[in-house]
Amino acid sequence: MSKILAFLFACCLSVSAFAQPSRQFTFDYQFSVRGVTPGEKLQVWFPRARTDKFQQVRIVSITSDLPLKKTSDSKFGNSMFYALAPKAAQAEYKFEVEYEVVRQERTTFSGPGAKPKLLRISAKEAGEFLGPDKLVPVTGRLADLAAEQVKGRTTTMDRTRALYDYVFNTMRYDKSGTGWGRGDAEWACESKRGNCTDFHSVFISMARSQRIPARFEIGFPLPASKTSGDIAGYHCWAEFYEPHYGWVPVDISEAWKDQTKKDFFFGGHDVNRVQFSIGRDLVLNPAQAGEPLNYFIYPYVEVGGKKWENVANHFSFADHAAGAAVTPAGK
């Protein structure tokens, strides 16, 4: 009997070593546009989660006071919903999308026997993420700092690890006061604090200055210690391009908050997130009248061709047992 138990235990260890951690949950994205003057032109855009290699998404239900059109932006391919009321007929409009999501852990540097979760892309496509964004320069002080940090390092992986360590060691996660959250890389580098947007803007700026493609990604966090509840705001992270691995994930702000996972978050993303869009300085589809968006996670609204701020958001999630099949969003 003891031999049988030992065999079964060994089998369990073997399965757990090869299993890819995942998290299955529903995610509710809802908001209302308030205070609209009847007769004004109303336009609404909001991001749409979609299936990719690391998350499977199914739309469970959509509730909208206006017909929704599915579109995508031409530069990054982000999916979105668009609604139009040529002449608003009411003062408030409500929208809600409920998703079912399976999010998989993503690892680049795996243990023995485990396969890395890679996302390969052509060097030409990666090269689109080498230039500056409005708040993310690739020259100046940040470029000089990056050059100092990578001295003596020859490989892309070694150089990006040096930049990752620099941001981790010199910044602190601190949302007090003002200035944080815009992803202004120069401000964050000078202030040495901020949120996830600021951490990763500094990293992306430094990486691109070294001719290493890097990109910004944004979605929502799920608390690891809870099985349901409201979500107060977004979370963002980054990827850099390495020719042998493709896109390699990093999450420096999460590493800073749990420093035991510093090594994991260089090359890894956990299951406690859902992604919605990538990129900065976004032009929506159809194009908005206002300036390009700094990033795209919350609804963007224009009334009478001008940005409308009176929007109330509410996001929530609930875990549920894994096992149900999840089909791609929109299928």
N, C-alpha and C positions, 0 to 999 in steps of 0.2 A: 504494500500500500504506500509506503514512504517513497518508493521509487516512482510510482505513478504521480503522487503529489509533486515531487521534485520536477518531473517532466512537465506537468501542467504549469507549474510556476515559471519554468524556463520558457515555455511557449508564450506566457503572458508577457514576460520581459521582452521577448523577441518582437511581439506585436507592438508593444508600446514604444520600442526603439524606432520602429519604422513608421508608425502612424503619424500623420501630419495633424497637429492640433487644429481644431476649427471651432467656430462659435456660430450657432444658428439663432437668429432673433428676428423679431419684427421691428421695423423702424418707422415711426410716424412723423412725417414732415408736414406741418400745417402752419398757415398764417392767414391774416386778414388785412386787407387794405382799407384804411378808415379815412373818413372826412373828405371823401371825393365830392366835388361839386357836380351835380347832375348836369349833363350837357358837355362836360369836358372830355377830351380824348384820354382814355386810360390804356396804358400798355404795361404788361406784367411779364417778367422773365424769371424763371427759377431753375436751378440745376436739377438734372435727372440722373439718379444713380443707375449704373448699368453693369452688366456682367463683364468681367475680365478674367485674367488667369488666376487672380487671387480672391475674387469674390463672385458668388453666384447670386443674382438678383431676380426677384419676381415681383411685379406690381400686383398687390392684392386688391387694392381698390383706389379709385380716384373720385374725389368730390370737388366740384368746381362750379362757381357761379357764372363762369364764362367758358365757352368752348376752348379747349387747349390744343395747340399745334405742337408737334414734336419737331425740333430743329437741332442744328449743331453749329458751332462756330467753325469758321474756315481755317483758322490757324492751328488750333489744338485738337479739334474734333470733339470738344465737350458737348455732351447731350444736354438738352434743356427743353422746358416747356415754355410756350409763348401764348399769351392771351391778349386780346384786343377788344376794347369797347369804343368804337368811333365816337359815340356820345354816351357817356355814362348815364345809366338810368337809376342808379341808387348810390347812397353815400358809402356803403360798405360792401366789400366783396370778399368771400371766403374761399380758401383753397386747401385741399388736403390730399396727400398721397401716402398710402401705407405700403411699405415694402416688406418682403420676406427676404432675408439675406443669410447666406452662409459665407463667413469670412475665414480664410485659411491663414495660418501662420506662414510667414515668408522668411526663408533663411537662405543666405548665400554661402556661409561657411558652416557646414553641417558636421555632425559627429560621424564616427565610423558607420558605414552602411547606409546612412541617410542621404537622400538626394537633395541637392540645393534647389530652391524654387527660383528659377532664372527667368528673366524677361529680356530676350535678345532683340536687338534692333540694329538697323544698318548705321554705319558711321555717318552717312549723309543725313539721316533723320536725327541722329544725336547732335549733329552739328548745328541744328536749329536752336539748340539751347546753350549757345556759347556767347551770345551777345548780351548787352545790358538791358535791364528793365528800368522803368522810370525811377524806382527807388533802390535799384540793385546795380551799381556801377561795376565795371570790370577794369577800371584804371584808378589811379590815385592811391590813397592811403591803404585801402584794403588790399590792393594788388601788391603794394610794397610789403605789407605784413605777411601776405601769403608767400611771397618769394623768400622771406626770412625763415618761415616755418618749414619749407620744403628743401632747404639746403642739404645737400648730400643724399637726398632720396631720389631714386631714379624711376621707380615704377609708379604707375597711376595709383595702385592700391596703397603704397607706402605714403605717397604725397597726400592723398585724400585722408588717410588716417591721421597724418600730422595736422591737417586742417580741422578735422573732427575734434581731435584732442585740444587744439587751441581754443575753439569755441566752447567746448565743455569746461575747460579749465579757467577761462577768463570771464565768462558770462554767468549770470545767476538768473534763475526764473523768478521774476519780480514784476508784478503788475500794479505796483503803487504809482501814484502820481499820473502824469500824462506823458505822451510820446510813444508809449509801447503799443504794439498790436498792428502798426501800419506796415511792418516789414521794411522799414527804412534802414538799410544796411549800415550806412554811415552813422546814423544816430545810435543804432544799437551797439556798434563797435565802440563808439565814444562813451556811451552810457554804461556799457558792459552789463546790461540787463534787458529784460523784456519777456515776451511770451514765445510760443512756438514759432510764430511768424517772424519774429526778430532773430531768434537763434538761427533759423534755416536761411534767412536772407543773407546773414553774414557768411554762412558756409557756402551758399551758392555763389555769392559775389567772389569769394576767394578762390573757389574751384574754377569758375569760368575765367578768372584772370590768369590761371595757369593752363588755359586751353583744355580744361576738363569739362565736358558738357555736364550740366546739372540742372535739375528742374524741380519746381515747386508743386506740391500736391496738397489737396485739402479735402476734409470730410468732417466727420464727427467722432468723438471718443465715446467709448462705452466703459463705464466703471468696472474694473475687474472684480470688485467686491460686492457688486449688486447684480440682481437678476432682472430688475425693471426700474423704471423711473424716468424723470425728466432729464434732459440734457441741456445744460445752460448755454453752451456755445460750441464753436468749431474746434477742430484740432488740425494742424498741418504738419507736414514732414517733407522730406526731400529724397531725391535719387541722384546718383552720379553715374556717368557712363564709363565702363571699363571694357576694353575691346574683347577680353576673353570671357567675361561674365555677362556683358550687356548692362542693363540698368541695375545698380546696386542700391538698396534702400538704406537710409539712415534716419534716425529720430533722436536728435541730440537733446531736445527738451525733455523727452520722456526718460532718457538716460540720466539727465541731471536730477530729475525728481526721484528716480530709483537707481542710485549709483551702483548697486550690485549688478545692474543689467547694462552697464556701459559697453562691454564688449558685444553683447547680444545686439544692441541697437546700432552698431556699426555693421551693416550687412543684414539686419533683420527687422521685421515689423511683426508685432504680435497680432492676436486676433481681435483685440479690443478697439476696433475702429471700423468705419465704413467710409469709403472714398466716393467723392462726388465729382471733382474736377481737377484740372491741372493748369498751371501757367499763371502769369500775371499780365496786367495791361490788356484785359480781354475786351474784344469787340463782339457783341452778341449777335444773334441772328433771329429776326432782322436787327440791323444795327441800331443801337440806342442813340438818342440825340446828344446825350451827355458824354463826358470823357470816358475813355476805356476804364474798365473796372480794375481796381487794384488786385482783387481776387474775387472768385465767384463761388459763394457758398450760401449766402442768404438771398432772399428774393430781391430783385431790382425792379423798381416801379417808376414810371414816368406819367405825370398828369399834365396835359397841355404841353408836352414836349420838354418838361423839366423834371428833374429828379424829385421823387416824392418820398418823404421820410416817415410818414405816418403809417407804419407797417408793424403789426404785432406778430411775433413769431412764437411758435411752440413746437419743441422737438422732444420725442420720447422713444423709449425702446422697451422691449420685453423679451427675455430669453425664452426659448422653448426647446423641447427635446429634439435632438437631431434625428434624422432618418427620413423625413419627408423629402421627396424630390423637389428641386427648385429649378425652374426653367428661366431662361433669360428674360429680362424686362422687355415688355412690349410683344412677347411671343404668345 
